[in-house]
Amino acid sequence: MIHQINTQTLQVAIQAIAAEQRRLIVAAESEEVLWILVHDCDRALVDLMEAYDEAAKTIINLVPWDRLTQQQEQQGPQGT
């Protein structure tokens, strides 16, 4: 059974996991164990993105996914 969580909780979870993933990427330059955690964060973010996309179908004015995960900051201003 899928448990419904409120949008604010979903947003906080997305931000926390994305921040942890960024921290792990920096720390994991040569440690394989940390790369496993990065991969775990990636899988969690995929699940959360699917839930967030579903919520966006019925809730207006949600914060854009890229802003929650700060992907634009990592990719640069032109997505590079």
LUMLUMDREN-2810 file (N, C-alpha, C; in Angstrom, 1 decimal):
<atoms>
<atom><aa>M</aa><ch>A</ch><at>N</at><xx>0.8</xx><yy>-1.2</yy><zz>0.0</zz></atom>
<atom><aa>M</aa><ch>A</ch><at>CA</at><xx>0.0</xx><yy>0.0</yy><zz>0.0</zz></atom>
<atom><aa>M</aa><ch>A</ch><at>C</at><xx>0.9</xx><yy>1.2</yy><zz>0.0</zz></atom>
<atom><aa>I</aa><ch>A</ch><at>N</at><xx>0.5</xx><yy>2.2</yy><zz>-0.8</zz></atom>
<atom><aa>I</aa><ch>A</ch><at>CA</at><xx>1.3</xx><yy>3.5</yy><zz>-0.9</zz></atom>
<atom><aa>I</aa><ch>A</ch><at>C</at><xx>0.7</xx><yy>4.4</yy><zz>0.2</zz></atom>
<atom><aa>H</aa><ch>A</ch><at>N</at><xx>1.6</xx><yy>4.9</yy><zz>1.0</zz></atom>
<atom><aa>H</aa><ch>A</ch><at>CA</at><xx>1.2</xx><yy>5.9</yy><zz>2.0</zz></atom>
<atom><aa>H</aa><ch>A</ch><at>C</at><xx>1.3</xx><yy>7.3</yy><zz>1.5</zz></atom>
<atom><aa>Q</aa><ch>A</ch><at>N</at><xx>0.3</xx><yy>8.1</yy><zz>1.6</zz></atom>
<atom><aa>Q</aa><ch>A</ch><at>CA</at><xx>0.3</xx><yy>9.5</yy><zz>1.1</zz></atom>
<atom><aa>Q</aa><ch>A</ch><at>C</at><xx>1.0</xx><yy>10.3</yy><zz>2.2</zz></atom>
<atom><aa>I</aa><ch>A</ch><at>N</at><xx>2.0</xx><yy>11.2</yy><zz>1.7</zz></atom>
<atom><aa>I</aa><ch>A</ch><at>CA</at><xx>2.6</xx><yy>12.1</yy><zz>2.5</zz></atom>
<atom><aa>I</aa><ch>A</ch><at>C</at><xx>2.3</xx><yy>13.5</yy><zz>2.0</zz></atom>
<atom><aa>N</aa><ch>A</ch><at>N</at><xx>2.4</xx><yy>14.5</yy><zz>2.9</zz></atom>
<atom><aa>N</aa><ch>A</ch><at>CA</at><xx>2.1</xx><yy>15.8</yy><zz>2.4</zz></atom>
<atom><aa>N</aa><ch>A</ch><at>C</at><xx>3.2</xx><yy>16.4</yy><zz>1.5</zz></atom>
<atom><aa>T</aa><ch>A</ch><at>N</at><xx>2.9</xx><yy>17.4</yy><zz>0.8</zz></atom>
<atom><aa>T</aa><ch>A</ch><at>CA</at><xx>3.9</xx><yy>17.9</yy><zz>-0.2</zz></atom>
<atom><aa>T</aa><ch>A</ch><at>C</at><xx>5.1</xx><yy>18.5</yy><zz>0.5</zz></atom>
<atom><aa>Q</aa><ch>A</ch><at>N</at><xx>4.9</xx><yy>19.2</yy><zz>1.6</zz></atom>
<atom><aa>Q</aa><ch>A</ch><at>CA</at><xx>6.0</xx><yy>19.8</yy><zz>2.3</zz></atom>
<atom><aa>Q</aa><ch>A</ch><at>C</at><xx>7.0</xx><yy>18.7</yy><zz>2.8</zz></atom>
<atom><aa>T</aa><ch>A</ch><at>N</at><xx>6.5</xx><yy>17.6</yy><zz>3.3</zz></atom>
<atom><aa>T</aa><ch>A</ch><at>CA</at><xx>7.4</xx><yy>16.5</yy><zz>3.7</zz></atom>
<atom><aa>T</aa><ch>A</ch><at>C</at><xx>8.1</xx><yy>15.9</yy><zz>2.4</zz></atom>
<atom><aa>L</aa><ch>A</ch><at>N</at><xx>7.4</xx><yy>15.8</yy><zz>1.3</zz></atom>
<atom><aa>L</aa><ch>A</ch><at>CA</at><xx>8.1</xx><yy>15.3</yy><zz>0.1</zz></atom>
<atom><aa>L</aa><ch>A</ch><at>C</at><xx>9.2</xx><yy>16.3</yy><zz>-0.3</zz></atom>
<atom><aa>Q</aa><ch>A</ch><at>N</at><xx>8.9</xx><yy>17.6</yy><zz>-0.3</zz></atom>
<atom><aa>Q</aa><ch>A</ch><at>CA</at><xx>9.9</xx><yy>18.5</yy><zz>-0.7</zz></atom>
<atom><aa>Q</aa><ch>A</ch><at>C</at><xx>11.2</xx><yy>18.5</yy><zz>0.2</zz></atom>
<atom><aa>V</aa><ch>A</ch><at>N</at><xx>11.0</xx><yy>18.4</yy><zz>1.5</zz></atom>
<atom><aa>V</aa><ch>A</ch><at>CA</at><xx>12.1</xx><yy>18.3</yy><zz>2.5</zz></atom>
<atom><aa>V</aa><ch>A</ch><at>C</at><xx>12.9</xx><yy>17.0</yy><zz>2.2</zz></atom>
<atom><aa>A</aa><ch>A</ch><at>N</at><xx>12.2</xx><yy>15.9</yy><zz>2.0</zz></atom>
<atom><aa>A</aa><ch>A</ch><at>CA</at><xx>12.9</xx><yy>14.7</yy><zz>1.7</zz></atom>
<atom><aa>A</aa><ch>A</ch><at>C</at><xx>13.8</xx><yy>14.8</yy><zz>0.4</zz></atom>
<atom><aa>I</aa><ch>A</ch><at>N</at><xx>13.2</xx><yy>15.4</yy><zz>-0.6</zz></atom>
<atom><aa>I</aa><ch>A</ch><at>CA</at><xx>13.9</xx><yy>15.6</yy><zz>-1.9</zz></atom>
<atom><aa>I</aa><ch>A</ch><at>C</at><xx>15.2</xx><yy>16.4</yy><zz>-1.6</zz></atom>
<atom><aa>Q</aa><ch>A</ch><at>N</at><xx>15.0</xx><yy>17.5</yy><zz>-0.9</zz></atom>
<atom><aa>Q</aa><ch>A</ch><at>CA</at><xx>16.1</xx><yy>18.4</yy><zz>-0.7</zz></atom>
<atom><aa>Q</aa><ch>A</ch><at>C</at><xx>17.2</xx><yy>17.7</yy><zz>0.1</zz></atom>
<atom><aa>A</aa><ch>A</ch><at>N</at><xx>16.8</xx><yy>17.0</yy><zz>1.2</zz></atom>
<atom><aa>A</aa><ch>A</ch><at>CA</at><xx>17.8</xx><yy>16.4</yy><zz>2.0</zz></atom>
<atom><aa>A</aa><ch>A</ch><at>C</at><xx>18.6</xx><yy>15.3</yy><zz>1.3</zz></atom>
<atom><aa>I</aa><ch>A</ch><at>N</at><xx>17.9</xx><yy>14.5</yy><zz>0.5</zz></atom>
<atom><aa>I</aa><ch>A</ch><at>CA</at><xx>18.6</xx><yy>13.4</yy><zz>-0.2</zz></atom>
<atom><aa>I</aa><ch>A</ch><at>C</at><xx>19.5</xx><yy>14.0</yy><zz>-1.3</zz></atom>
<atom><aa>A</aa><ch>A</ch><at>N</at><xx>19.0</xx><yy>15.0</yy><zz>-2.0</zz></atom>
<atom><aa>A</aa><ch>A</ch><at>CA</at><xx>19.9</xx><yy>15.6</yy><zz>-3.0</zz></atom>
<atom><aa>A</aa><ch>A</ch><at>C</at><xx>21.1</xx><yy>16.2</yy><zz>-2.4</zz></atom>
<atom><aa>A</aa><ch>A</ch><at>N</at><xx>21.0</xx><yy>16.9</yy><zz>-1.2</zz></atom>
<atom><aa>A</aa><ch>A</ch><at>CA</at><xx>22.1</xx><yy>17.5</yy><zz>-0.6</zz></atom>
<atom><aa>A</aa><ch>A</ch><at>C</at><xx>23.1</xx><yy>16.4</yy><zz>-0.1</zz></atom>
<atom><aa>E</aa><ch>A</ch><at>N</at><xx>22.6</xx><yy>15.3</yy><zz>0.4</zz></atom>
<atom><aa>E</aa><ch>A</ch><at>CA</at><xx>23.4</xx><yy>14.2</yy><zz>0.9</zz></atom>
<atom><aa>E</aa><ch>A</ch><at>C</at><xx>24.2</xx><yy>13.6</yy><zz>-0.3</zz></atom>
<atom><aa>Q</aa><ch>A</ch><at>N</at><xx>23.5</xx><yy>13.5</yy><zz>-1.4</zz></atom>
<atom><aa>Q</aa><ch>A</ch><at>CA</at><xx>24.1</xx><yy>12.9</yy><zz>-2.6</zz></atom>
<atom><aa>Q</aa><ch>A</ch><at>C</at><xx>25.2</xx><yy>13.8</yy><zz>-3.1</zz></atom>
<atom><aa>R</aa><ch>A</ch><at>N</at><xx>25.0</xx><yy>15.1</yy><zz>-3.1</zz></atom>
<atom><aa>R</aa><ch>A</ch><at>CA</at><xx>26.1</xx><yy>16.0</yy><zz>-3.5</zz></atom>
<atom><aa>R</aa><ch>A</ch><at>C</at><xx>27.3</xx><yy>15.9</yy><zz>-2.6</zz></atom>
<atom><aa>R</aa><ch>A</ch><at>N</at><xx>27.0</xx><yy>15.8</yy><zz>-1.3</zz></atom>
<atom><aa>R</aa><ch>A</ch><at>CA</at><xx>28.1</xx><yy>15.7</yy><zz>-0.3</zz></atom>
<atom><aa>R</aa><ch>A</ch><at>C</at><xx>28.9</xx><yy>14.4</yy><zz>-0.5</zz></atom>
<atom><aa>L</aa><ch>A</ch><at>N</at><xx>28.1</xx><yy>13.3</yy><zz>-0.7</zz></atom>
<atom><aa>L</aa><ch>A</ch><at>CA</at><xx>28.8</xx><yy>12.0</yy><zz>-1.0</zz></atom>
<atom><aa>L</aa><ch>A</ch><at>C</at><xx>29.6</xx><yy>12.0</yy><zz>-2.2</zz></atom>
<atom><aa>I</aa><ch>A</ch><at>N</at><xx>29.1</xx><yy>12.6</yy><zz>-3.3</zz></atom>
<atom><aa>I</aa><ch>A</ch><at>CA</at><xx>29.9</xx><yy>12.7</yy><zz>-4.5</zz></atom>
<atom><aa>I</aa><ch>A</ch><at>C</at><xx>31.3</xx><yy>13.3</yy><zz>-4.3</zz></atom>
<atom><aa>V</aa><ch>A</ch><at>N</at><xx>31.3</xx><yy>14.4</yy><zz>-3.5</zz></atom>
<atom><aa>V</aa><ch>A</ch><at>CA</at><xx>32.5</xx><yy>15.1</yy><zz>-3.3</zz></atom>
<atom><aa>V</aa><ch>A</ch><at>C</at><xx>33.4</xx><yy>14.2</yy><zz>-2.4</zz></atom>
<atom><aa>A</aa><ch>A</ch><at>N</at><xx>32.9</xx><yy>13.5</yy><zz>-1.4</zz></atom>
<atom><aa>A</aa><ch>A</ch><at>CA</at><xx>33.7</xx><yy>12.7</yy><zz>-0.5</zz></atom>
<atom><aa>A</aa><ch>A</ch><at>C</at><xx>34.1</xx><yy>11.3</yy><zz>-1.1</zz></atom>
<atom><aa>A</aa><ch>A</ch><at>N</at><xx>33.4</xx><yy>10.9</yy><zz>-2.2</zz></atom>
<atom><aa>A</aa><ch>A</ch><at>CA</at><xx>33.6</xx><yy>9.5</yy><zz>-2.7</zz></atom>
<atom><aa>A</aa><ch>A</ch><at>C</at><xx>34.6</xx><yy>9.4</yy><zz>-3.8</zz></atom>
<atom><aa>E</aa><ch>A</ch><at>N</at><xx>35.4</xx><yy>10.4</yy><zz>-4.0</zz></atom>
<atom><aa>E</aa><ch>A</ch><at>CA</at><xx>36.4</xx><yy>10.4</yy><zz>-5.1</zz></atom>
<atom><aa>E</aa><ch>A</ch><at>C</at><xx>37.0</xx><yy>9.0</yy><zz>-5.3</zz></atom>
<atom><aa>S</aa><ch>A</ch><at>N</at><xx>37.4</xx><yy>8.4</yy><zz>-4.2</zz></atom>
<atom><aa>S</aa><ch>A</ch><at>CA</at><xx>38.1</xx><yy>7.1</yy><zz>-4.4</zz></atom>
<atom><aa>S</aa><ch>A</ch><at>C</at><xx>37.6</xx><yy>6.0</yy><zz>-3.5</zz></atom>
<atom><aa>E</aa><ch>A</ch><at>N</at><xx>36.5</xx><yy>6.2</yy><zz>-2.9</zz></atom>
<atom><aa>E</aa><ch>A</ch><at>CA</at><xx>36.0</xx><yy>5.2</yy><zz>-1.9</zz></atom>
<atom><aa>E</aa><ch>A</ch><at>C</at><xx>34.7</xx><yy>4.5</yy><zz>-2.5</zz></atom>
<atom><aa>E</aa><ch>A</ch><at>N</at><xx>34.9</xx><yy>3.3</yy><zz>-2.9</zz></atom>
<atom><aa>E</aa><ch>A</ch><at>CA</at><xx>33.8</xx><yy>2.5</yy><zz>-3.5</zz></atom>
<atom><aa>E</aa><ch>A</ch><at>C</at><xx>32.5</xx><yy>2.4</yy><zz>-2.7</zz></atom>
<atom><aa>V</aa><ch>A</ch><at>N</at><xx>32.7</xx><yy>2.3</yy><zz>-1.4</zz></atom>
<atom><aa>V</aa><ch>A</ch><at>CA</at><xx>31.6</xx><yy>2.2</yy><zz>-0.5</zz></atom>
<atom><aa>V</aa><ch>A</ch><at>C</at><xx>30.7</xx><yy>3.4</yy><zz>-0.5</zz></atom>
<atom><aa>L</aa><ch>A</ch><at>N</at><xx>31.3</xx><yy>4.6</yy><zz>-0.6</zz></atom>
<atom><aa>L</aa><ch>A</ch><at>CA</at><xx>30.6</xx><yy>5.8</yy><zz>-0.7</zz></atom>
<atom><aa>L</aa><ch>A</ch><at>C</at><xx>29.8</xx><yy>5.9</yy><zz>-2.0</zz></atom>
<atom><aa>W</aa><ch>A</ch><at>N</at><xx>30.4</xx><yy>5.3</yy><zz>-3.1</zz></atom>
<atom><aa>W</aa><ch>A</ch><at>CA</at><xx>29.7</xx><yy>5.4</yy><zz>-4.4</zz></atom>
<atom><aa>W</aa><ch>A</ch><at>C</at><xx>28.4</xx><yy>4.5</yy><zz>-4.3</zz></atom>
<atom><aa>I</aa><ch>A</ch><at>N</at><xx>28.5</xx><yy>3.5</yy><zz>-3.5</zz></atom>
<atom><aa>I</aa><ch>A</ch><at>CA</at><xx>27.2</xx><yy>2.7</yy><zz>-3.3</zz></atom>
<atom><aa>I</aa><ch>A</ch><at>C</at><xx>26.2</xx><yy>3.5</yy><zz>-2.7</zz></atom>
<atom><aa>L</aa><ch>A</ch><at>N</at><xx>26.5</xx><yy>4.4</yy><zz>-1.7</zz></atom>
<atom><aa>L</aa><ch>A</ch><at>CA</at><xx>25.6</xx><yy>5.3</yy><zz>-1.1</zz></atom>
<atom><aa>L</aa><ch>A</ch><at>C</at><xx>25.1</xx><yy>6.3</yy><zz>-2.1</zz></atom>
<atom><aa>V</aa><ch>A</ch><at>N</at><xx>25.9</xx><yy>6.8</yy><zz>-2.9</zz></atom>
<atom><aa>V</aa><ch>A</ch><at>CA</at><xx>25.5</xx><yy>7.8</yy><zz>-4.0</zz></atom>
<atom><aa>V</aa><ch>A</ch><at>C</at><xx>24.5</xx><yy>7.1</yy><zz>-4.9</zz></atom>
<atom><aa>H</aa><ch>A</ch><at>N</at><xx>24.7</xx><yy>5.9</yy><zz>-5.2</zz></atom>
<atom><aa>H</aa><ch>A</ch><at>CA</at><xx>23.7</xx><yy>5.1</yy><zz>-6.1</zz></atom>
<atom><aa>H</aa><ch>A</ch><at>C</at><xx>22.4</xx><yy>5.0</yy><zz>-5.3</zz></atom>
<atom><aa>D</aa><ch>A</ch><at>N</at><xx>22.5</xx><yy>4.7</yy><zz>-4.0</zz></atom>
<atom><aa>D</aa><ch>A</ch><at>CA</at><xx>21.3</xx><yy>4.5</yy><zz>-3.2</zz></atom>
<atom><aa>D</aa><ch>A</ch><at>C</at><xx>20.5</xx><yy>5.8</yy><zz>-3.2</zz></atom>
<atom><aa>C</aa><ch>A</ch><at>N</at><xx>21.2</xx><yy>6.9</yy><zz>-3.1</zz></atom>
<atom><aa>C</aa><ch>A</ch><at>CA</at><xx>20.5</xx><yy>8.3</yy><zz>-3.1</zz></atom>
<atom><aa>C</aa><ch>A</ch><at>C</at><xx>19.9</xx><yy>8.5</yy><zz>-4.4</zz></atom>
<atom><aa>D</aa><ch>A</ch><at>N</at><xx>20.6</xx><yy>8.1</yy><zz>-5.5</zz></atom>
<atom><aa>D</aa><ch>A</ch><at>CA</at><xx>20.0</xx><yy>8.3</yy><zz>-6.8</zz></atom>
<atom><aa>D</aa><ch>A</ch><at>C</at><xx>18.7</xx><yy>7.5</yy><zz>-7.0</zz></atom>
<atom><aa>R</aa><ch>A</ch><at>N</at><xx>18.7</xx><yy>6.3</yy><zz>-6.5</zz></atom>
<atom><aa>R</aa><ch>A</ch><at>CA</at><xx>17.5</xx><yy>5.5</yy><zz>-6.6</zz></atom>
<atom><aa>R</aa><ch>A</ch><at>C</at><xx>16.3</xx><yy>6.1</yy><zz>-5.8</zz></atom>
<atom><aa>A</aa><ch>A</ch><at>N</at><xx>16.7</xx><yy>6.6</yy><zz>-4.6</zz></atom>
<atom><aa>A</aa><ch>A</ch><at>CA</at><xx>15.7</xx><yy>7.3</yy><zz>-3.8</zz></atom>
<atom><aa>A</aa><ch>A</ch><at>C</at><xx>15.1</xx><yy>8.5</yy><zz>-4.5</zz></atom>
<atom><aa>L</aa><ch>A</ch><at>N</at><xx>16.0</xx><yy>9.3</yy><zz>-5.1</zz></atom>
<atom><aa>L</aa><ch>A</ch><at>CA</at><xx>15.5</xx><yy>10.5</yy><zz>-5.8</zz></atom>
<atom><aa>L</aa><ch>A</ch><at>C</at><xx>14.6</xx><yy>10.1</yy><zz>-7.0</zz></atom>
<atom><aa>V</aa><ch>A</ch><at>N</at><xx>14.9</xx><yy>9.0</yy><zz>-7.7</zz></atom>
<atom><aa>V</aa><ch>A</ch><at>CA</at><xx>14.0</xx><yy>8.6</yy><zz>-8.8</zz></atom>
<atom><aa>V</aa><ch>A</ch><at>C</at><xx>12.6</xx><yy>8.3</yy><zz>-8.2</zz></atom>
<atom><aa>D</aa><ch>A</ch><at>N</at><xx>12.6</xx><yy>7.6</yy><zz>-7.1</zz></atom>
<atom><aa>D</aa><ch>A</ch><at>CA</at><xx>11.3</xx><yy>7.3</yy><zz>-6.5</zz></atom>
<atom><aa>D</aa><ch>A</ch><at>C</at><xx>10.6</xx><yy>8.6</yy><zz>-6.1</zz></atom>
<atom><aa>L</aa><ch>A</ch><at>N</at><xx>11.3</xx><yy>9.5</yy><zz>-5.5</zz></atom>
<atom><aa>L</aa><ch>A</ch><at>CA</at><xx>10.7</xx><yy>10.7</yy><zz>-5.0</zz></atom>
<atom><aa>L</aa><ch>A</ch><at>C</at><xx>10.3</xx><yy>11.6</yy><zz>-6.2</zz></atom>
<atom><aa>M</aa><ch>A</ch><at>N</at><xx>11.0</xx><yy>11.6</yy><zz>-7.3</zz></atom>
<atom><aa>M</aa><ch>A</ch><at>CA</at><xx>10.7</xx><yy>12.3</yy><zz>-8.5</zz></atom>
<atom><aa>M</aa><ch>A</ch><at>C</at><xx>9.3</xx><yy>11.8</yy><zz>-9.0</zz></atom>
<atom><aa>E</aa><ch>A</ch><at>N</at><xx>9.2</xx><yy>10.5</yy><zz>-9.1</zz></atom>
<atom><aa>E</aa><ch>A</ch><at>CA</at><xx>7.9</xx><yy>10.0</yy><zz>-9.6</zz></atom>
<atom><aa>E</aa><ch>A</ch><at>C</at><xx>6.7</xx><yy>10.4</yy><zz>-8.7</zz></atom>
<atom><aa>A</aa><ch>A</ch><at>N</at><xx>6.9</xx><yy>10.4</yy><zz>-7.4</zz></atom>
<atom><aa>A</aa><ch>A</ch><at>CA</at><xx>5.9</xx><yy>10.8</yy><zz>-6.4</zz></atom>
<atom><aa>A</aa><ch>A</ch><at>C</at><xx>5.6</xx><yy>12.3</yy><zz>-6.6</zz></atom>
<atom><aa>Y</aa><ch>A</ch><at>N</at><xx>6.7</xx><yy>13.1</yy><zz>-6.8</zz></atom>
<atom><aa>Y</aa><ch>A</ch><at>CA</at><xx>6.5</xx><yy>14.6</yy><zz>-7.0</zz></atom>
<atom><aa>Y</aa><ch>A</ch><at>C</at><xx>5.8</xx><yy>14.9</yy><zz>-8.3</zz></atom>
<atom><aa>D</aa><ch>A</ch><at>N</at><xx>6.2</xx><yy>14.2</yy><zz>-9.3</zz></atom>
<atom><aa>D</aa><ch>A</ch><at>CA</at><xx>5.5</xx><yy>14.4</yy><zz>-10.6</zz></atom>
<atom><aa>D</aa><ch>A</ch><at>C</at><xx>4.0</xx><yy>14.1</yy><zz>-10.5</zz></atom>
<atom><aa>E</aa><ch>A</ch><at>N</at><xx>3.7</xx><yy>13.0</yy><zz>-9.7</zz></atom>
<atom><aa>E</aa><ch>A</ch><at>CA</at><xx>2.3</xx><yy>12.7</yy><zz>-9.5</zz></atom>
<atom><aa>E</aa><ch>A</ch><at>C</at><xx>1.6</xx><yy>13.8</yy><zz>-8.7</zz></atom>
<atom><aa>A</aa><ch>A</ch><at>N</at><xx>2.2</xx><yy>14.3</yy><zz>-7.7</zz></atom>
<atom><aa>A</aa><ch>A</ch><at>CA</at><xx>1.6</xx><yy>15.4</yy><zz>-6.9</zz></atom>
<atom><aa>A</aa><ch>A</ch><at>C</at><xx>1.4</xx><yy>16.6</yy><zz>-7.7</zz></atom>
<atom><aa>A</aa><ch>A</ch><at>N</at><xx>2.3</xx><yy>16.9</yy><zz>-8.7</zz></atom>
<atom><aa>A</aa><ch>A</ch><at>CA</at><xx>2.3</xx><yy>18.1</yy><zz>-9.5</zz></atom>
<atom><aa>A</aa><ch>A</ch><at>C</at><xx>1.0</xx><yy>18.0</yy><zz>-10.4</zz></atom>
<atom><aa>K</aa><ch>A</ch><at>N</at><xx>0.4</xx><yy>16.9</yy><zz>-10.6</zz></atom>
<atom><aa>K</aa><ch>A</ch><at>CA</at><xx>-0.8</xx><yy>16.8</yy><zz>-11.5</zz></atom>
<atom><aa>K</aa><ch>A</ch><at>C</at><xx>-2.0</xx><yy>17.4</yy><zz>-10.8</zz></atom>
<atom><aa>T</aa><ch>A</ch><at>N</at><xx>-1.9</xx><yy>17.5</yy><zz>-9.5</zz></atom>
<atom><aa>T</aa><ch>A</ch><at>CA</at><xx>-3.1</xx><yy>18.0</yy><zz>-8.7</zz></atom>
<atom><aa>T</aa><ch>A</ch><at>C</at><xx>-2.8</xx><yy>19.2</yy><zz>-7.9</zz></atom>
<atom><aa>I</aa><ch>A</ch><at>N</at><xx>-1.6</xx><yy>19.5</yy><zz>-7.7</zz></atom>
<atom><aa>I</aa><ch>A</ch><at>CA</at><xx>-1.2</xx><yy>20.7</yy><zz>-6.8</zz></atom>
<atom><aa>I</aa><ch>A</ch><at>C</at><xx>-0.5</xx><yy>21.7</yy><zz>-7.6</zz></atom>
<atom><aa>I</aa><ch>A</ch><at>N</at><xx>-1.0</xx><yy>22.9</yy><zz>-7.6</zz></atom>
<atom><aa>I</aa><ch>A</ch><at>CA</at><xx>-0.4</xx><yy>24.0</yy><zz>-8.4</zz></atom>
<atom><aa>I</aa><ch>A</ch><at>C</at><xx>0.7</xx><yy>24.7</yy><zz>-7.6</zz></atom>
<atom><aa>N</aa><ch>A</ch><at>N</at><xx>1.6</xx><yy>25.3</yy><zz>-8.2</zz></atom>
<atom><aa>N</aa><ch>A</ch><at>CA</at><xx>2.6</xx><yy>26.1</yy><zz>-7.6</zz></atom>
<atom><aa>N</aa><ch>A</ch><at>C</at><xx>3.6</xx><yy>25.3</yy><zz>-6.8</zz></atom>
<atom><aa>L</aa><ch>A</ch><at>N</at><xx>3.9</xx><yy>24.1</yy><zz>-7.2</zz></atom>
<atom><aa>L</aa><ch>A</ch><at>CA</at><xx>5.0</xx><yy>23.3</yy><zz>-6.6</zz></atom>
<atom><aa>L</aa><ch>A</ch><at>C</at><xx>6.3</xx><yy>23.9</yy><zz>-7.0</zz></atom>
<atom><aa>V</aa><ch>A</ch><at>N</at><xx>7.3</xx><yy>23.9</yy><zz>-6.1</zz></atom>
<atom><aa>V</aa><ch>A</ch><at>CA</at><xx>8.6</xx><yy>24.3</yy><zz>-6.4</zz></atom>
<atom><aa>V</aa><ch>A</ch><at>C</at><xx>9.2</xx><yy>23.4</yy><zz>-7.5</zz></atom>
<atom><aa>P</aa><ch>A</ch><at>N</at><xx>9.8</xx><yy>24.0</yy><zz>-8.5</zz></atom>
<atom><aa>P</aa><ch>A</ch><at>CA</at><xx>10.3</xx><yy>23.1</yy><zz>-9.6</zz></atom>
<atom><aa>P</aa><ch>A</ch><at>C</at><xx>11.4</xx><yy>22.1</yy><zz>-9.1</zz></atom>
<atom><aa>W</aa><ch>A</ch><at>N</at><xx>11.3</xx><yy>20.9</yy><zz>-9.6</zz></atom>
<atom><aa>W</aa><ch>A</ch><at>CA</at><xx>12.2</xx><yy>19.8</yy><zz>-9.2</zz></atom>
<atom><aa>W</aa><ch>A</ch><at>C</at><xx>13.7</xx><yy>20.3</yy><zz>-9.2</zz></atom>
<atom><aa>D</aa><ch>A</ch><at>N</at><xx>14.1</xx><yy>21.0</yy><zz>-10.3</zz></atom>
<atom><aa>D</aa><ch>A</ch><at>CA</at><xx>15.5</xx><yy>21.4</yy><zz>-10.4</zz></atom>
<atom><aa>D</aa><ch>A</ch><at>C</at><xx>15.9</xx><yy>22.3</yy><zz>-9.2</zz></atom>
<atom><aa>R</aa><ch>A</ch><at>N</at><xx>15.0</xx><yy>23.1</yy><zz>-8.8</zz></atom>
<atom><aa>R</aa><ch>A</ch><at>CA</at><xx>15.3</xx><yy>24.0</yy><zz>-7.7</zz></atom>
<atom><aa>R</aa><ch>A</ch><at>C</at><xx>15.4</xx><yy>23.2</yy><zz>-6.4</zz></atom>
<atom><aa>L</aa><ch>A</ch><at>N</at><xx>14.5</xx><yy>22.2</yy><zz>-6.2</zz></atom>
<atom><aa>L</aa><ch>A</ch><at>CA</at><xx>14.6</xx><yy>21.4</yy><zz>-5.0</zz></atom>
<atom><aa>L</aa><ch>A</ch><at>C</at><xx>15.9</xx><yy>20.6</yy><zz>-4.9</zz></atom>
<atom><aa>T</aa><ch>A</ch><at>N</at><xx>16.4</xx><yy>20.1</yy><zz>-6.0</zz></atom>
<atom><aa>T</aa><ch>A</ch><at>CA</at><xx>17.6</xx><yy>19.3</yy><zz>-6.0</zz></atom>
<atom><aa>T</aa><ch>A</ch><at>C</at><xx>18.8</xx><yy>20.1</yy><zz>-6.3</zz></atom>
<atom><aa>Q</aa><ch>A</ch><at>N</at><xx>18.6</xx><yy>21.4</yy><zz>-6.7</zz></atom>
<atom><aa>Q</aa><ch>A</ch><at>CA</at><xx>19.7</xx><yy>22.3</yy><zz>-7.0</zz></atom>
<atom><aa>Q</aa><ch>A</ch><at>C</at><xx>20.6</xx><yy>21.8</yy><zz>-8.2</zz></atom>
<atom><aa>Q</aa><ch>A</ch><at>N</at><xx>19.9</xx><yy>21.1</yy><zz>-9.1</zz></atom>
<atom><aa>Q</aa><ch>A</ch><at>CA</at><xx>20.6</xx><yy>20.6</yy><zz>-10.3</zz></atom>
<atom><aa>Q</aa><ch>A</ch><at>C</at><xx>21.2</xx><yy>21.7</yy><zz>-11.2</zz></atom>
<atom><aa>Q</aa><ch>A</ch><at>N</at><xx>20.5</xx><yy>22.8</yy><zz>-11.3</zz></atom>
<atom><aa>Q</aa><ch>A</ch><at>CA</at><xx>21.0</xx><yy>23.9</yy><zz>-12.1</zz></atom>
<atom><aa>Q</aa><ch>A</ch><at>C</at><xx>22.4</xx><yy>24.4</yy><zz>-11.6</zz></atom>
<atom><aa>E</aa><ch>A</ch><at>N</at><xx>22.5</xx><yy>24.4</yy><zz>-10.3</zz></atom>
<atom><aa>E</aa><ch>A</ch><at>CA</at><xx>23.8</xx><yy>24.8</yy><zz>-9.7</zz></atom>
<atom><aa>E</aa><ch>A</ch><at>C</at><xx>24.9</xx><yy>23.9</yy><zz>-10.1</zz></atom>
<atom><aa>Q</aa><ch>A</ch><at>N</at><xx>24.7</xx><yy>22.6</yy><zz>-10.1</zz></atom>
<atom><aa>Q</aa><ch>A</ch><at>CA</at><xx>25.7</xx><yy>21.7</yy><zz>-10.5</zz></atom>
<atom><aa>Q</aa><ch>A</ch><at>C</at><xx>26.0</xx><yy>21.7</yy><zz>-12.0</zz></atom>
<atom><aa>Q</aa><ch>A</ch><at>N</at><xx>25.0</xx><yy>21.9</yy><zz>-12.8</zz></atom>
<atom><aa>Q</aa><ch>A</ch><at>CA</at><xx>25.2</xx><yy>21.9</yy><zz>-14.2</zz></atom>
<atom><aa>Q</aa><ch>A</ch><at>C</at><xx>25.7</xx><yy>23.2</yy><zz>-14.8</zz></atom>
<atom><aa>G</aa><ch>A</ch><at>N</at><xx>25.6</xx><yy>24.3</yy><zz>-14.1</zz></atom>
<atom><aa>G</aa><ch>A</ch><at>CA</at><xx>25.9</xx><yy>25.5</yy><zz>-14.7</zz></atom>
<atom><aa>G</aa><ch>A</ch><at>C</at><xx>24.7</xx><yy>26.2</yy><zz>-15.3</zz></atom>
<atom><aa>P</aa><ch>A</ch><at>N</at><xx>24.9</xx><yy>27.5</yy><zz>-15.6</zz></atom>
<atom><aa>P</aa><ch>A</ch><at>CA</at><xx>23.7</xx><yy>28.3</yy><zz>-16.1</zz></atom>
<atom><aa>P</aa><ch>A</ch><at>C</at><xx>23.1</xx><yy>27.8</yy><zz>-17.4</zz></atom>
<atom><aa>Q</aa><ch>A</ch><at>N</at><xx>23.8</xx><yy>27.1</yy><zz>-18.3</zz></atom>
<atom><aa>Q</aa><ch>A</ch><at>CA</at><xx>23.3</xx><yy>26.6</yy><zz>-19.5</zz></atom>
<atom><aa>Q</aa><ch>A</ch><at>C</at><xx>23.0</xx><yy>25.2</yy><zz>-19.5</zz></atom>
<atom><aa>G</aa><ch>A</ch><at>N</at><xx>23.1</xx><yy>24.5</yy><zz>-18.4</zz></atom>
<atom><aa>G</aa><ch>A</ch><at>CA</at><xx>22.9</xx><yy>23.1</yy><zz>-18.3</zz></atom>
<atom><aa>G</aa><ch>A</ch><at>C</at><xx>24.0</xx><yy>22.3</yy><zz>-18.7</zz></atom>
<atom><aa>T</aa><ch>A</ch><at>N</at><xx>25.2</xx><yy>22.9</yy><zz>-18.6</zz></atom>
<atom><aa>T</aa><ch>A</ch><at>CA</at><xx>26.4</xx><yy>22.2</yy><zz>-19.1</zz></atom>
<atom><aa>T</aa><ch>A</ch><at>C</at><xx>27.2</xx><yy>21.7</yy><zz>-17.9</zz></atom>
</atoms>
